[in-house]
Amino acid sequence: MRTLTYAQAIQEAHTQLLSTDPRVFLVGQGLWSPWYAGMSLKDFDKEFGKDRVIDTPVSENATTGVAIGAAIAGMRPIVFHPRMDFMLLAVDPIVNQAANWSYMFSGQAGVPIVIRAAINRGGEQGAQHSQALHSMFMHVPGLKIVMPATPYDAKGLLIAAVYDGNPVLYIDDRWLYDDEGHVPEERFGVPIGKAVLRRAGSDVTIVGISYMAHESVKAGEQLAEQGIEAEVIDLRSLKPWDKKTVLRSVRKTGRLVVADSGWHTCGASAEIAATVSTEAFDCLKAPVVRVALPDAPAPTSPAQEKAYYRNSGHIAAAALSLLEVHVLDSTARCFSGCGPFQSHENRDGVSANCRLIPKTRGA
């Protein structure tokens, strides 16, 4: 089976697009640097020329606006924002222009543009370089949003986004760049708006977004060791998102954990939780639990980063709380039946009515 890293899969998608379609070009910051895009755009300026791989000045608004104009004129640009944080400087052309253009012209003119933004996290980068802002753009009509979590989807969703005909935000997470997985050599697309089942189960549904889909698969494996069968769904697309697949799973399991790499308040997990609570309320055996970042800026200290970012352990603990299985996490906090993902401690840091569970399913 042929395998590539996540970054290599992005690189191969770009290569195939640039090689076969003269309308495709790249524009953004750091495109001529071998490392700026995690090696995913390495040497494209040499292979395809600097007139199709355009390394721009630091002007996110102008860069994005130029690309939108090119898309309206018939090109298929891919804009690269190496840090999603600074894509905020391009909100006007993205939200006011690209998202509204087709509507303003009654569908007679569109903006077939891909805006790629990378989420950076960890590495002591701090609050201004570590933000996952995808939920902000979910709110905007006229935009599509994809967030691949595997090398296969990293390639397939990029190709699909270029030919979708609408403005698509393609958001990748640098923590995934070294992950390896099966990627066919031929050109292929992955349907936008279609989730994928990563693990079948009947006890609890876990929906993961981007890097947290990766962690959700690991959480499913951890839960299986304890006799709990979690159904893990990789959402892949945030707008539109696959309500049908999620609702079908929740109606089977009766329990839902949503794991997101963004903040808790008004995050993508909130939209999913609200939809399930509205459309499948009668099937829920427990309240929906969300695993997301605390409502605080990203820290710079490595010790604080370790406490700040969510991982498979948090997801597994959330699932256990829904099943009323009491478990202690690495900080000796108890996630018990007192409420979803709430903790309580005695003076020794352990709940008086809780215990560590064995490798089999507890009660």
Sequence and secondary structure as in RCSB ss.txt:
>XXXX:A:sequence
MRTLTYAQAIQEAHTQLLSTDPRVFLVGQGLWSPWYAGMSLKDFDKEFGKDRVIDTPVSENATTGVAIGAAIAGM
RPIVFHPRMDFMLLAVDPIVNQAANWSYMFSGQAGVPIVIRAAINRGGEQGAQHSQALHSMFMHVPGLKIVMPAT
PYDAKGLLIAAVYDGNPVLYIDDRWLYDDEGHVPEERFGVPIGKAVLRRAGSDVTIVGISYMAHESVKAGEQLAE
QGIEAEVIDLRSLKPWDKKTVLRSVRKTGRLVVADSGWHTCGASAEIAATVSTEAFDCLKAPVVRVALPDAPAPT
SPAQEKAYYRNSGHIAAAALSLLEVHVLDSTARCFSGCGPFQSHENRDGVSANCRLIPKTRGA
>XXXX:A:secstr
  EEEHHHHHHHHHHHHHHH TTEEEEETTTT SSTTTTTTTTHHHHH TTTEEE  S HHHHHHHHHHHHHTT 
EEEEEESSGGGGGGGHIIIIIIITTHHHHTTTSS    EEEEEE   TT  GGG    HHHHHTSTT EEE   S
HHHHHHHHHHHHTSSS EEEEEEGGGTT EEE  SS     TT  EEEE  SSEEEEE THHHHHHHHHHHHHHT
TT  EEEEE  EEES  HHHHHHHHHHHS EEEEEEEESTT HHHHHHHHHHHHSGGG SS  EEEEE SS   S
SHHHHHHHS  HHHHHHHHHHHTT  EE TT  EE TTSTT EE  TTSS TT     SS   
